[in-house]
Amino acid sequence: MRPTYPFLALAAIAAGSPAIASEELQSRIETLSQDAARISKALDDSARDASAVERDLAALTAKLSDIAAEEAAARADLIQRRAKLRGVLGALAALSRAPEPALLAHPDAPLAAARAAALMERIGPALIREAKGVEDAVGQIAKLRANSEAAQQSLRASAAELSRLRAGLEAELAARRDDLARAESDAGAAALKAEALARALKAATAFEAALDQAIAPEDARISASPFAEARGALTPPLTPVSLSAGFGDAPSGARPGAPREGLWLRGVAHGAVIAPWSGRILYAAPFRKLRNVIILEPETDYLVVLGGLATLSHKVGDHVEAGEILGRLDGPEVKTEEFLIELTNSAGDEVNFARGIETGPDAAGMMLYMEVRVNGTPTDPAPWLRANEKVSGL
């Protein structure tokens, strides 16, 4: 059989993945660049808005200063006019409390008194109206100042909000730029990695070609031959292996119902079960009393059935090559750490020994059942096994 070199497949996968990663990184770089441009534009817009708010705030502050000066002047005028009004009112009050003039003492006295009364009657209300007008003007100025102060507070709040917005945008822009720098660095590293892996894959391909040339002609013929012509070419699924029961028989001491349409092969504790031929796995799960069963389809109308495995290393749909580990037999519990590490390091092999399972003909779990079916009909697997690796007892 032609040997397989899984590291070549891994190299091919690794060589392809940087190209995909590079495309993803390039897409991420474009997205981050667009985000950075969008945030920069938003920062510019917020800067213009902040400038407009600051201009309005400065103008309003200057206006408030002028209003405060006008209010102070108006209040001073009001105080001055009120003082004058109090003087006039005080004089009027004094006159009202003075004794009545001796009208007969002077011939002009009555006329003067009438004139004074008429003058006071005109001056008093005029002074009151003037003071009231000044007071109203002061009130209007105070109201204007209050409105202006409210507008100033609103502008200050807008300026503070714009400042917070700009701080957030600047932080977001810095984060996007950091992400962009990392993505560009990763893209450069991915390009270098892709180039190195491409060179490694080229070398591995050349090495595989050299190995192909060293394969024996007989193995190449067996690998290329269809399964129908593979009689005498199948690799025994256990190494070492001995026969416990041939086609049509059951092992000694087998429990009722043990299948007899194949071979019962005895291996070693925790021995590896390998694929006798390449093919696709149709079934990989527990089945009745055979513990775990693997059904391998080497070719249409042909099936290889292997039962009695304690662990499985592949799942349904997997394609395996001849000689790949499919799972392991059971056996006594092993506490040797080195042995467990060796099992774990086996390619794709799982260590999961189920304890206390006493089903099937072999409670120790060191026996494997093998069938070969042609068009669904079981046939003796013995003639299919490779002649130079005959199972002991066949």
ZAKOLZA-826097 format. One record per residue (C-alpha): residue in one letter; chain; x, y, z. Coordinates in Angstrom, 2 decimals. Example, Ala and Ser with C-alpha at 12.3 -4.5 7.8 and 13.67 -1.06 7.14 Angstrom:
REM ZAKOLZA-826097
[a A [12.30 -4.50 7.80]]
[s A [13.67 -1.06 7.14]]
//
This chain:
REM ZAKOLZA-826097
[m A [0.00 0.00 0.00]]
[r A [1.14 3.53 -0.69]]
[p A [2.11 5.22 2.61]]
[t A [0.43 8.44 3.60]]
[y A [2.13 11.54 4.89]]
[p A [-0.33 13.53 6.99]]
[f A [2.14 16.36 7.46]]
[l A [1.78 17.14 3.75]]
[a A [-1.96 17.60 4.11]]
[l A [-1.39 19.78 7.16]]
[a A [1.15 21.81 5.21]]
[a A [-1.34 22.29 2.39]]
[i A [-4.03 23.43 4.81]]
[a A [-1.59 25.75 6.58]]
[a A [-0.41 27.15 3.26]]
[g A [-3.96 27.95 2.22]]
[s A [-5.05 29.48 5.50]]
[p A [-2.76 32.56 5.36]]
[a A [-4.35 33.59 2.06]]
[i A [-7.77 33.48 3.70]]
[a A [-6.40 35.26 6.77]]
[s A [-4.79 37.87 4.53]]
[e A [-8.11 38.57 2.79]]
[e A [-9.84 38.87 6.15]]
[l A [-7.12 41.19 7.45]]
[q A [-7.33 43.33 4.31]]
[s A [-11.11 43.59 4.72]]
[r A [-10.63 44.53 8.37]]
[i A [-8.04 47.16 7.42]]
[e A [-10.47 48.73 4.93]]
[t A [-13.26 48.72 7.52]]
[l A [-11.04 50.30 10.16]]
[s A [-9.83 52.94 7.69]]
[q A [-13.43 53.84 6.84]]
[d A [-14.30 54.02 10.54]]
[a A [-11.30 56.27 11.21]]
[a A [-12.31 58.58 8.34]]
[r A [-15.88 58.72 9.61]]
[i A [-14.76 59.55 13.15]]
[s A [-12.32 62.20 11.87]]
[k A [-15.15 63.89 9.95]]
[a A [-17.36 63.79 13.05]]
[l A [-14.53 65.39 15.02]]
[d A [-14.23 68.15 12.42]]
[d A [-18.00 68.76 12.56]]
[s A [-17.95 68.86 16.35]]
[a A [-15.01 71.29 16.27]]
[r A [-16.99 73.64 14.01]]
[d A [-20.04 73.36 16.28]]
[a A [-17.88 74.02 19.34]]
[s A [-16.36 77.10 17.67]]
[a A [-19.84 78.46 16.88]]
[v A [-21.00 77.85 20.46]]
[e A [-17.88 79.54 21.84]]
[r A [-18.46 82.59 19.59]]
[d A [-22.09 82.83 20.69]]
[l A [-21.03 82.42 24.30]]
[a A [-18.44 85.18 24.01]]
[a A [-20.95 87.52 22.35]]
[l A [-23.56 86.78 25.00]]
[t A [-21.04 87.32 27.78]]
[a A [-20.18 90.75 26.32]]
[k A [-23.87 91.54 26.00]]
[l A [-24.45 90.53 29.62]]
[s A [-21.66 92.91 30.65]]
[d A [-23.34 95.77 28.78]]
[i A [-26.73 94.88 30.27]]
[a A [-25.24 94.82 33.76]]
[a A [-23.77 98.30 33.18]]
[e A [-27.10 99.62 31.88]]
[e A [-28.92 98.07 34.83]]
[a A [-26.48 99.63 37.30]]
[a A [-26.91 103.09 35.68]]
[a A [-30.69 102.75 35.63]]
[r A [-30.76 101.72 39.27]]
[a A [-28.55 104.67 40.20]]
[d A [-30.88 107.04 38.27]]
[l A [-33.88 105.44 39.97]]
[i A [-32.32 105.93 43.38]]
[q A [-31.53 109.55 42.54]]
[r A [-35.06 110.23 41.27]]
[r A [-36.60 108.53 44.28]]
[a A [-34.51 110.77 46.53]]
[k A [-35.79 113.86 44.72]]
[l A [-39.34 112.55 44.91]]
[r A [-38.97 111.95 48.64]]
[g A [-37.77 115.57 49.05]]
[v A [-40.76 116.98 47.19]]
[l A [-43.15 114.72 49.02]]
[g A [-41.54 115.74 52.31]]
[a A [-41.99 119.41 51.48]]
[l A [-45.61 118.80 50.53]]
[a A [-46.17 116.93 53.76]]
[a A [-44.60 119.81 55.73]]
[l A [-46.84 122.30 53.98]]
[s A [-49.87 120.22 54.71]]
[r A [-48.99 120.22 58.42]]
[a A [-48.22 124.02 58.55]]
[p A [-50.87 126.31 60.14]]
[e A [-53.14 128.11 57.78]]
[p A [-51.61 131.40 56.58]]
[a A [-52.93 134.66 57.76]]
[l A [-54.59 135.57 54.57]]
[l A [-55.36 139.10 55.71]]
[a A [-51.74 139.82 56.75]]
[h A [-50.57 140.45 53.21]]
[p A [-52.65 141.35 50.19]]
[d A [-50.79 138.88 47.93]]
[a A [-50.82 135.96 50.31]]
[p A [-53.95 134.26 49.00]]
[l A [-52.75 134.46 45.42]]
[a A [-49.32 133.07 46.25]]
[a A [-50.85 130.19 48.15]]
[a A [-53.09 129.30 45.23]]
[r A [-50.18 129.39 42.82]]
[a A [-48.06 127.20 45.09]]
[a A [-50.86 124.67 45.41]]
[a A [-51.36 124.54 41.64]]
[l A [-47.60 124.07 41.09]]
[m A [-47.36 121.28 43.58]]
[e A [-50.37 119.57 42.05]]
[r A [-48.57 119.48 38.68]]
[i A [-45.09 118.57 39.98]]
[g A [-46.09 115.71 42.28]]
[p A [-47.78 113.38 39.76]]
[a A [-45.08 114.15 37.15]]
[l A [-42.35 113.12 39.54]]
[i A [-44.22 109.98 40.45]]
[r A [-44.72 109.04 36.79]]
[e A [-41.05 109.67 36.05]]
[a A [-39.93 107.50 38.97]]
[k A [-42.37 104.79 37.94]]
[g A [-40.98 104.85 34.35]]
[v A [-37.43 104.48 35.61]]
[e A [-38.48 101.62 37.85]]
[d A [-40.18 99.86 34.92]]
[a A [-37.03 100.31 32.83]]
[v A [-34.96 98.77 35.63]]
[g A [-37.37 95.84 35.75]]
[q A [-37.11 95.29 31.99]]
[i A [-33.32 95.40 32.21]]
[a A [-33.36 92.89 35.06]]
[k A [-35.63 90.59 33.05]]
[l A [-33.34 90.90 30.01]]
[r A [-30.36 90.09 32.21]]
[a A [-32.11 87.01 33.62]]
[n A [-32.94 85.75 30.11]]
[s A [-29.40 86.38 28.99]]
[e A [-28.01 84.48 31.95]]
[a A [-30.32 81.55 31.14]]
[a A [-29.10 81.61 27.53]]
[q A [-25.51 81.73 28.79]]
[q A [-26.08 78.65 30.98]]
[s A [-27.62 76.83 28.02]]
[l A [-24.62 77.70 25.83]]
[r A [-22.25 76.53 28.55]]
[a A [-24.13 73.22 28.78]]
[s A [-23.90 72.86 24.99]]
[a A [-20.19 73.57 25.13]]
[a A [-19.72 70.96 27.87]]
[e A [-21.70 68.38 25.86]]
[l A [-19.64 69.11 22.76]]
[s A [-16.49 68.73 24.83]]
[r A [-17.65 65.31 26.07]]
[l A [-18.59 64.31 22.53]]
[r A [-15.19 65.32 21.20]]
[a A [-13.42 63.44 24.00]]
[g A [-15.41 60.29 23.14]]
[l A [-14.71 60.67 19.43]]
[e A [-11.02 61.22 20.06]]
[a A [-10.85 58.08 22.24]]
[e A [-12.71 56.06 19.60]]
[l A [-10.45 57.38 16.84]]
[a A [-7.35 56.47 18.86]]
[a A [-8.71 52.94 19.39]]
[r A [-9.50 52.55 15.67]]
[r A [-6.01 53.74 14.75]]
[d A [-4.47 51.25 17.20]]
[d A [-6.60 48.46 15.71]]
[l A [-5.61 49.58 12.23]]
[a A [-1.91 49.52 13.13]]
[r A [-2.25 46.01 14.59]]
[a A [-4.21 44.78 11.57]]
[e A [-1.60 46.16 9.19]]
[s A [1.13 44.51 11.26]]
[d A [-0.79 41.20 11.25]]
[a A [-1.28 41.49 7.50]]
[g A [2.45 41.91 7.01]]
[a A [3.17 38.94 9.27]]
[a A [0.56 36.84 7.46]]
[a A [2.14 37.67 4.11]]
[l A [5.55 36.58 5.39]]
[k A [4.04 33.42 6.89]]
[a A [2.24 32.61 3.64]]
[e A [5.48 33.00 1.72]]
[a A [7.36 30.74 4.17]]
[l A [4.61 28.10 4.12]]
[a A [4.48 28.19 0.34]]
[r A [8.20 27.43 0.26]]
[a A [7.71 24.66 2.86]]
[l A [4.84 23.15 0.86]]
[k A [6.93 23.22 -2.30]]
[a A [9.73 21.38 -0.50]]
[a A [7.28 18.88 1.03]]
[t A [5.70 18.21 -2.36]]
[a A [9.12 17.51 -3.83]]
[f A [9.87 15.20 -0.90]]
[e A [6.56 13.35 -1.40]]
[a A [7.37 12.91 -5.10]]
[a A [10.74 11.42 -4.15]]
[l A [9.03 9.06 -1.70]]
[d A [6.54 8.02 -4.38]]
[q A [9.41 7.00 -6.61]]
[a A [10.81 4.84 -3.80]]
[i A [7.54 2.89 -3.28]]
[a A [7.70 -0.74 -4.34]]
[p A [5.87 -1.46 -7.60]]
[e A [3.76 -4.13 -5.88]]
[d A [2.50 -1.68 -3.24]]
[a A [1.69 0.85 -5.94]]
[r A [-0.27 -1.80 -7.84]]
[i A [-2.18 -2.81 -4.70]]
[s A [-3.01 0.80 -3.84]]
[a A [-4.35 1.49 -7.31]]
[s A [-6.28 -1.76 -7.63]]
[p A [-10.04 -1.81 -6.91]]
[f A [-11.23 -3.54 -3.77]]
[a A [-12.83 -6.30 -5.81]]
[e A [-9.30 -7.38 -6.74]]
[a A [-7.89 -6.92 -3.23]]
[r A [-8.22 -10.55 -2.08]]
[g A [-5.05 -11.44 -0.24]]
[a A [-4.05 -7.77 0.08]]
[l A [-5.90 -6.57 3.21]]
[t A [-3.76 -5.72 6.21]]
[p A [-4.86 -7.54 9.42]]
[p A [-6.57 -4.99 11.69]]
[l A [-4.52 -6.07 14.74]]
[t A [-0.77 -6.42 15.27]]
[p A [0.08 -8.90 16.69]]
[v A [-3.05 -10.97 16.18]]
[s A [-4.23 -14.54 16.58]]
[l A [-7.40 -16.32 15.52]]
[s A [-9.98 -17.16 18.19]]
[a A [-12.78 -18.33 15.86]]
[g A [-13.02 -18.71 12.11]]
[f A [-15.86 -17.94 9.70]]
[g A [-19.08 -19.59 10.93]]
[d A [-17.82 -20.18 14.47]]
[a A [-17.85 -18.33 17.78]]
[p A [-15.06 -18.13 20.35]]
[s A [-14.94 -20.70 23.10]]
[g A [-17.20 -19.67 25.96]]
[a A [-18.99 -17.08 23.85]]
[r A [-22.36 -15.93 25.11]]
[p A [-25.50 -16.72 23.14]]
[g A [-26.01 -14.43 20.17]]
[a A [-22.32 -13.89 19.37]]
[p A [-22.04 -13.24 15.60]]
[r A [-20.51 -16.06 13.50]]
[e A [-20.38 -14.41 10.05]]
[g A [-16.80 -13.23 10.35]]
[l A [-13.52 -13.82 12.16]]
[w A [-12.87 -13.44 15.89]]
[l A [-9.33 -12.10 16.32]]
[r A [-7.47 -11.79 19.60]]
[g A [-5.06 -8.90 20.17]]
[v A [-3.23 -7.36 23.09]]
[a A [-4.61 -5.12 25.80]]
[h A [-5.26 -1.62 24.45]]
[g A [-3.96 -2.70 21.07]]
[a A [-4.51 -0.38 18.11]]
[v A [-7.17 -1.37 15.55]]
[i A [-6.05 -0.23 12.09]]
[a A [-7.91 0.17 8.81]]
[p A [-7.36 -2.89 6.56]]
[w A [-8.04 -0.73 3.47]]
[s A [-8.74 2.85 2.61]]
[g A [-12.36 3.98 2.48]]
[r A [-15.15 6.05 4.01]]
[i A [-16.61 5.39 7.47]]
[l A [-20.35 4.71 7.30]]
[y A [-20.91 3.85 10.96]]
[a A [-18.93 4.50 14.16]]
[a A [-20.85 3.90 17.39]]
[p A [-21.87 1.20 19.90]]
[f A [-23.87 -1.67 18.42]]
[r A [-25.64 -4.34 20.46]]
[k A [-23.13 -6.56 22.25]]
[l A [-20.17 -5.68 20.05]]
[r A [-19.29 -2.51 22.00]]
[n A [-18.16 0.05 19.42]]
[v A [-18.47 -0.91 15.76]]
[i A [-16.87 0.69 12.71]]
[i A [-18.27 0.01 9.22]]
[l A [-15.79 0.93 6.50]]
[e A [-16.84 1.23 2.84]]
[p A [-13.75 0.65 0.69]]
[e A [-15.82 0.68 -2.48]]
[t A [-19.46 0.53 -3.56]]
[d A [-21.07 -2.83 -2.66]]
[y A [-18.20 -3.72 -0.27]]
[l A [-18.13 -3.29 3.51]]
[v A [-15.58 -4.13 6.20]]
[v A [-17.11 -4.44 9.67]]
[l A [-14.92 -4.23 12.80]]
[g A [-16.57 -4.70 16.21]]
[g A [-15.43 -4.85 19.82]]
[l A [-13.49 -1.55 20.01]]
[a A [-13.27 0.23 23.36]]
[t A [-12.50 3.63 21.82]]
[l A [-13.05 5.25 18.42]]
[s A [-10.70 7.67 16.70]]
[h A [-12.89 8.64 13.74]]
[k A [-16.47 9.62 13.05]]
[v A [-19.01 8.95 10.34]]
[g A [-18.04 10.51 7.03]]
[d A [-14.29 10.46 7.66]]
[h A [-12.07 9.05 4.93]]
[v A [-9.24 6.87 6.23]]
[e A [-6.24 5.35 4.56]]
[a A [-5.03 1.79 5.02]]
[g A [-3.01 1.53 8.22]]
[e A [-4.68 4.46 10.00]]
[i A [-5.70 3.86 13.62]]
[l A [-9.46 3.47 13.93]]
[g A [-9.52 2.94 17.71]]
[r A [-8.24 0.61 20.41]]
[l A [-9.20 -2.55 22.21]]
[d A [-9.98 -2.56 25.88]]
[g A [-7.99 -4.28 28.58]]
[p A [-6.96 -4.06 32.21]]
[e A [-6.71 -0.56 33.59]]
[v A [-3.27 0.91 32.99]]
[k A [-1.73 3.37 35.42]]
[t A [1.59 3.78 33.67]]
[e A [1.82 7.44 32.73]]
[e A [4.24 6.81 29.88]]
[f A [1.81 4.38 28.26]]
[l A [-1.08 6.83 28.48]]
[i A [1.10 9.55 26.97]]
[e A [2.02 7.21 24.14]]
[l A [-1.65 6.47 23.46]]
[t A [-2.51 10.16 23.57]]
[n A [0.23 11.01 21.10]]
[s A [-1.08 8.50 18.56]]
[a A [-2.44 10.44 15.57]]
[g A [-6.14 11.08 16.16]]
[d A [-6.41 8.35 18.77]]
[e A [-8.65 8.85 21.81]]
[v A [-8.06 7.39 25.26]]
[n A [-11.46 6.68 26.76]]
[f A [-11.60 3.20 28.22]]
[a A [-15.07 2.23 29.40]]
[r A [-14.94 0.12 32.56]]
[g A [-17.44 -2.43 33.83]]
[i A [-18.74 -3.34 30.35]]
[e A [-19.13 -7.10 30.13]]
[t A [-20.97 -7.65 26.89]]
[g A [-20.09 -9.80 23.95]]
[p A [-17.96 -12.94 24.05]]
[d A [-14.89 -11.22 25.49]]
[a A [-15.36 -9.50 28.84]]
[a A [-11.66 -8.52 28.90]]
[g A [-12.16 -6.51 25.71]]
[m A [-9.10 -7.84 23.86]]
[m A [-11.00 -9.53 21.00]]
[l A [-11.99 -7.98 17.66]]
[y A [-14.75 -9.17 15.36]]
[m A [-14.17 -8.71 11.59]]
[e A [-16.60 -9.15 8.67]]
[v A [-16.30 -8.58 4.93]]
[r A [-19.63 -8.10 3.14]]
[v A [-20.12 -8.18 -0.62]]
[n A [-23.47 -6.76 -1.77]]
[g A [-24.66 -7.11 1.82]]
[t A [-23.75 -10.81 2.08]]
[p A [-21.05 -11.84 4.62]]
[t A [-18.08 -13.66 3.14]]
[d A [-15.11 -15.32 4.81]]
[p A [-12.57 -12.53 5.56]]
[a A [-9.62 -14.96 5.74]]
[p A [-8.93 -15.04 1.96]]
[w A [-8.93 -11.25 1.91]]
[l A [-6.07 -10.88 4.39]]
[r A [-2.55 -10.30 3.13]]
[a A [-0.71 -13.61 2.59]]
[n A [2.62 -12.55 4.02]]
[e A [0.95 -11.37 7.24]]
[k A [-1.28 -14.35 7.85]]
[v A [-3.16 -14.46 11.09]]
[s A [-1.83 -17.12 13.41]]
[g A [-4.11 -20.13 13.18]]
[l A [-5.44 -19.50 9.65]]
//
